[in-house]
Amino acid sequence: MKGSIYLLISFLAVVLLSCSSNDRDVNGSSGKGVVNIVATTGMIADMAAVIGGDNVVVKGLMGPGVDPHLYKASAGDVALLSKADVIFYNGLHLEGKMSEIFEQMNSRGIETVAVSDGIDRSDLLTPPEFKGNHDPHIWFDVTLWMSTVGSVRNALIEKDPENAPQYNKNAESYLVALSELNDYVKERANSLPEDKRVLITAHDAFNYFGRGYGFEVKGLQGISTDSEAGTADVKELAAIIVERRIPAVFIESSVPPRYIEAVQAAVKSKGFDVKIGGELFSDAMGNPGTPEGNYIGMVRHNINTIVDALGHGGES
């Protein structure tokens, strides 16, 4: 019995050590910093790493292809969160299944910051199907995402006032880069005729993108992927595609492709051929080390994929 208990304690020690000693997560930053950060999504981890620079160690919970709507924290995640100096999360119920964990961390004295708190509530969308709650996919409008930079910067300055000048400088530089990104997205979007700016994806993640850059957006599922699309939804969307002769639809990296493939098949049964225009990154970024593995690269990939497919009829 004593031997079994010793083995169990040893195993738990190894697990906790591996969680605390890993200096680079899938979407985090490496280095010896003074502020330990845990971020939920890759987009937030990327921002925290850029603003924090060498003064922080960032670990992201949700890697490429992970759906934050459905994410459930593991025991290792809880151990990681409990060692953080500050936890950054999106808010607006994006990480719906983790709300109780954030409350636990707060009760332990660990600061938790919803980056969406930096956005004026009048700028948020409240789709009727979301029952009074705001659309959480704020990163799809670059100007909204710029409003979250202050939340990260201010939290870091509060934790590490000695390095405030560096955090301010990094934040200012990042805002310049994001402004240039926003201009690029607008330019590419405006290269498409207005009647071709119809974006169809697996779920309604792109509403802010549509409002910000002049696209009509339709999703097969609702804002959260925590629901199944029914046969009626597929038929309704297929009818719209056929009627309006929409050339391409898009799959998402964090949503199974079967939903859009079902729409494609329904369209084909009506005598029209709609192409899969490519894969978009919606609720998660791409793999580390790839152009889509950071926020700016992800946004550029998305707008390029959308405009190229809708402007040239998509791909097979």
Secondary structure as the mmCIF struct_conf table of DSSP 4:
data_model
#
loop_
_struct_conf.conf_type_id
_struct_conf.id
_struct_conf.beg_label_comp_id
_struct_conf.beg_label_asym_id
_struct_conf.beg_label_seq_id
_struct_conf.end_label_comp_id
_struct_conf.end_label_asym_id
_struct_conf.end_label_seq_id
HELX_RH_AL_P HELX_RH_AL_P1 LYS A 2 SER A 21
TURN_TY1_P TURN_TY1_P1 VAL A 26 ASN A 27
STRN STRN1 SER A 29 SER A 29
BEND BEND1 GLY A 31 GLY A 31
BEND BEND2 VAL A 34 VAL A 34
STRN STRN2 VAL A 35 ALA A 39
BEND BEND3 THR A 40 THR A 41
HELX_RH_AL_P HELX_RH_AL_P2 GLY A 42 GLY A 52
HELX_RH_3T_P HELX_RH_3T_P1 GLY A 53 ASN A 55
STRN STRN3 VAL A 56 GLY A 60
BEND BEND4 LEU A 61 MET A 62
TURN_TY1_P TURN_TY1_P2 PRO A 64 GLY A 65
TURN_TY1_P TURN_TY1_P3 PRO A 68 LEU A 70
HELX_RH_AL_P HELX_RH_AL_P3 ALA A 75 SER A 82
TURN_TY1_P TURN_TY1_P4 LYS A 83 LYS A 83
BEND BEND5 ASP A 85 ASP A 85
STRN STRN4 VAL A 86 TYR A 89
TURN_TY1_P TURN_TY1_P5 LEU A 92 GLU A 95
HELX_RH_3T_P HELX_RH_3T_P2 GLY A 96 MET A 98
HELX_RH_AL_P HELX_RH_AL_P4 SER A 99 SER A 107
TURN_TY1_P TURN_TY1_P6 ARG A 108 GLY A 109
STRN STRN5 GLU A 111 ALA A 114
HELX_RH_3T_P HELX_RH_3T_P3 VAL A 115 GLY A 118
BEND BEND6 ILE A 119 ILE A 119
HELX_RH_3T_P HELX_RH_3T_P4 ARG A 121 ASP A 123
BEND BEND7 LEU A 124 LEU A 124
HELX_RH_3T_P HELX_RH_3T_P5 PRO A 128 PHE A 130
TURN_TY1_P TURN_TY1_P7 LYS A 131 GLY A 132
HELX_LH_PP_P HELX_LH_PP_P1 ASN A 133 ASP A 135
HELX_RH_3T_P HELX_RH_3T_P6 ILE A 138 PHE A 140
BEND BEND8 ASP A 141 ASP A 141
HELX_RH_AL_P HELX_RH_AL_P5 VAL A 142 MET A 146
TURN_TY1_P TURN_TY1_P8 SER A 147 THR A 148
HELX_RH_AL_P HELX_RH_AL_P6 VAL A 149 LYS A 159
HELX_RH_3T_P HELX_RH_3T_P7 PRO A 161 ASN A 163
HELX_RH_AL_P HELX_RH_AL_P7 ALA A 164 ASN A 190
TURN_TY1_P TURN_TY1_P9 SER A 191 SER A 191
BEND BEND9 LEU A 192 LEU A 192
HELX_RH_3T_P HELX_RH_3T_P8 GLU A 194 LYS A 196
STRN STRN6 VAL A 198 HIS A 203
BEND BEND10 ASP A 204 ASP A 204
HELX_RH_AL_P HELX_RH_AL_P8 ASN A 207 TYR A 213
TURN_TY1_P TURN_TY1_P10 GLY A 214 GLY A 214
STRN STRN7 GLU A 216 GLN A 221
BEND BEND11 ILE A 223 SER A 227
HELX_LH_PP_P HELX_LH_PP_P2 GLU A 228 GLY A 230
HELX_RH_AL_P HELX_RH_AL_P9 THR A 231 ARG A 244
TURN_TY1_P TURN_TY1_P11 ARG A 245 ARG A 245
STRN STRN8 ALA A 248 GLU A 252
TURN_TY1_P TURN_TY1_P12 SER A 253 SER A 254
BEND BEND12 VAL A 255 VAL A 255
TURN_TY1_P TURN_TY1_P13 PRO A 257 PRO A 257
HELX_RH_AL_P HELX_RH_AL_P10 ARG A 258 SER A 269
TURN_TY1_P TURN_TY1_P14 LYS A 270 GLY A 271
STRN STRN9 LYS A 275 LEU A 280
BEND BEND13 ASP A 283 ALA A 284
TURN_TY1_P TURN_TY1_P15 PRO A 288 GLY A 289
BEND BEND14 THR A 290 THR A 290
HELX_RH_3T_P HELX_RH_3T_P9 PRO A 291 GLY A 293
BEND BEND15 ASN A 294 ASN A 294
HELX_RH_AL_P HELX_RH_AL_P11 TYR A 295 HIS A 312
TURN_TY1_P TURN_TY1_P16 GLY A 313 GLY A 313
STRN STRN10 GLU A 315 GLU A 315
#
